[in-house]
Structures are given as structure tokens and as C-alpha cells.
């Protein structure tokens, strides 16, 4: 299976038998591309979002995470492409901003794993981002959240076998440079096609406890 920063061709249909995937955040830029890629590769995808998708749940509420699994279980894999954090200069951030960012990107994804263990037979793929490694102005909450998710993935991997868990950690995507490029000066962008490869690698491959950087 080709996977690398410089591969830009279309991924072939999966050699892994089709699996049932819960895709969180399928309506976003990355989620839409991941959704199409999984479908093209022969997987059965259930999309989940607050206001759109096959299933509608607010995953910042642990009770709704439980309700999601009650509605969708059993599944082979969970893939998350969503996580909300506030972007403000550090001097303007409040304690509530940090709580909201931690709930929106860290705790929501942790709950997907914690509550998903009885319902998911294969793998979890969470999303982080470049700010765990290369911070930007006004990105303190995102850096904190991304780093926390990546540490959680490494810790969870040693406890949840035979299930697997990984994270995908992209930088700004090429297709969003017009809107967000100014916030990431000098950082090379990544194509959506490369980000989707990382999700495929996590779901279909054998590795666990990894942070895939497209």
C-alpha cells in the first residue's frame, strides 16, 4: 500500500475486506475526503455529526457518546476527523476557553475510545495536528489539546490490544490555504489526498500507538 508525503495518485481499492467504520466529523474538509476514500475502498461508513450525518450526536457529552454506540454497535473501526478548540492570544484566553478546548478535542475523543472498547473490534483513529509540534500565535489551546491526544494514544495502545489506536496529525491542508495559510507561515502544507492515506494506513494497517504525520 503506497503511503508517503509525495504520493499523489489515487489509492486502489482496499485489499482488506470491507469494514464498518464510524466516521466522526464527516462533513468537514478532512472528513469529507476521508469519507469518500473509505467508500471508494469498499468500506461501510456511518457518518456522525452534531447537525449532519447518518447519526446525530454531540460527542462532547459523554452520555451522547454512549447513545451513539448503542445505536451503531458493533463496529469494526472508529475514525475521528473533528475537534473544536478556540484560537485566541494567550493573554485573552480564559479558564473556560481551555476547558472548552479540552472538552472539544481531547475528552470527546477519549470518550470515543473509553466507551467504545466493548463495541469496537478493530481500531480507533483520532485526530491531532501540527500544533502539537510547531506552535503558532493564538494556538495555545490547540497545542495543549493535540499534545494530550497524542500522549493518550501512546498510553492507550499498550492497554487495549488486540484493538489498535493511532492518531493522524496533519498540518494545514493545501485545499484550505486561502482561509488558513496566514496562520501557518513557512509551514509546508499537505494535500488532502495525503491526509486520507494516513487514515487508511491506520484503519487497514497493523500498527498501533502511532502518530501518523502526512
Helices and strands as residue ranges (DSSP letters): E 20-24, H 29-40, E 44-49, E 55-56, H 62-72, E 75-80, G 90-92, H 95-101, I 102-107, H 108-114, E 120-127, G 130-132, H 140-157, E 164-168, G 174-176, H 177-180, G 181-183, H 192-204, E 210-212
